[in-house]
């Protein structure tokens, strides 16, 4: 770390001053950080729009006339069109997200609002399943899927994705549910709601932002997954990540097309990340510390 | 600290203590630990009665699902690991007791993989924490709000492992990769990044790029809870540089450091996608970690008995690490 000897210039509102050398250095370091974090991502975006003959040249060009050729190619290729994989990805991700969030809403409401005896232990059990490495599930799921005739089906992906997303979503939602004032349910019950309608009509709509955040998290995790999708699919149910992983050296990598597929994978994640950035840190560390 | 709702209940309409401060009632690792819940609750308000049964009913479906899809396969995995079983064989699984475990421990090939995995975990987590901490300190000092910076740092850890693997494979490319091009600009010879000598270092570098931002963001958030007067007082007392970090900052961010240690270790143990894309574990076995070997053995040689045994070693390492950290946590509760 470069530490400037100057005292940190306190940025008083309205006080415009010529930046000190230390401040300039800080800006330079910050710019370098952003560059290191974003350049690999940005470069792949650029390559996906770059004419094939300019990619991987000894003297790289950063200015060129963008082309959509690679995107056209991956969607129109007769040998392996990405359309099927895209559809698989969307179906698997959406269905598993809905399933995981629905189940997590129940668990989180039960644990955080009704607090049955042993709720703390139950919460810990759910959290503990999150510490299970998905890689350890690969062999048993592979064997089970083969025996149950589920190999290479979307169901074989949806079911594990739901299970793998429940712990995180439950822990996130517990926090949201607990932040809602208790009087809401009381009032609903006094007004003649039963417990279910108090939950369904009063609490659930108010937990909307929390449910949205948990959904987006589940979506990103399922959408990005390759560990489960790679062993459990072969041709029919292949989602985008395993598809993008199967383009290998021997075939001579078509970097423009590979870049285009990868951009397809990254774009929704980037958009969603920007949408939920407020919750990401507390979401990812949910349950381990105060948000 | 979490309020125990059983003992804290007075029979009044609203929960005491826990409501006013939203954060205080959040579940925490220390939840329910070291307290004797007094179950003899006084008269409860009408709407509260029967919540035990209802609460469990709400939890039942998700718990059953978790049990069926996560716990059952893990137990089944244990059964498989006690058998000699190749999916390509005509005969089914054959019980061999602990033979697979003995084989993993006594064959250099698998032992090397375990050692390599440990080296990968220690290296990546160490680098991530040091770099992440440094960047967090820098940001805290110079850019206390750092909103745009934080968003920029989020992206490497949120995009898919496949994407990370592909973008770095492009950068590492020997002939036209930008890293070699940049080296050429300053007159250094091209490096065979994914070749036998450098491949391990390269996967470590990529993993650090992907995961160090998480450390930065968590520690940065912890630093922001630090009262400014503390640092000012330290400055007045003439504390500088290292002393300031050790005596003032470290004690305050210690829970956050523990937290990132836990998370980063778990992520490092299960690292798979990025490495699979970059090298598939090669050249040879230069970058073969446990996770990679599980895939190779199960999906390329169909030896599910051995692969499930390797999975158990992965789970065991994961568990040991988790227990060590849990003990630390008990000593230094996070909340």
Interface residues (C-beta under 8 A of the other chain):
Chain A: X1 X3 X8 X23 X26 X29 X30 X33 X34 X36 X37 X38 X40 X41 X43 X44 X47 X55 X56 X57 X58 X59 X60 X103 X104 X106 X107 X109 X110 X111 X112 X114 X115 X116 X117 X119 X120 X121 X122 X123 X124 X125 X126 X129 X131 X132 X133 X134 X135 X136 X137 X138 X139 X140 X141 X142 X143 X144 X146 X159 X160 X162 X163 X164 X166 X167 X170 X171 X174 X175 X178 X179 X181 X182 X183 X185 X186 X189 X190 X195 X220 X223 X224 X226 X227 X230 X231 X240 X241 X242 X244 X245 X255 X258 X259 X262 X265 X266 X269 X270 X273 X274 X277 X280 X281 X284 X285 X287 X288 X289 X290 X291
Chain B: X2 X5 X6 X13 X14 X15 X19 X22 X23 X25 X26 X27 X28 X29 X31 X32 X33 X39 X45 X46 X47 X51 X52 X53 X54 X55 X56 X57 X58 X59 X61 X62 X63 X65 X66 X68 X69 X70 X71 X73 X74 X76 X77 X80 X87 X134 X135 X137 X138 X139 X141 X142 X143 X148 X149 X150 X151 X152 X153 X154 X155 X156 X158 X159 X160 X161 X162 X163 X164 X165 X166 X167 X168 X170 X171 X173 X175 X176 X177 X178 X181 X209 X213 X214 X217 X218 X221 X241 X255 X256 X259 X262 X263 X266 X269 X270 X272 X273 X276 X277 X290 X291 X294 X295 X298 X299 X304 X307 X308 X311 X312 X314 X315 X318 X322 X334 X335
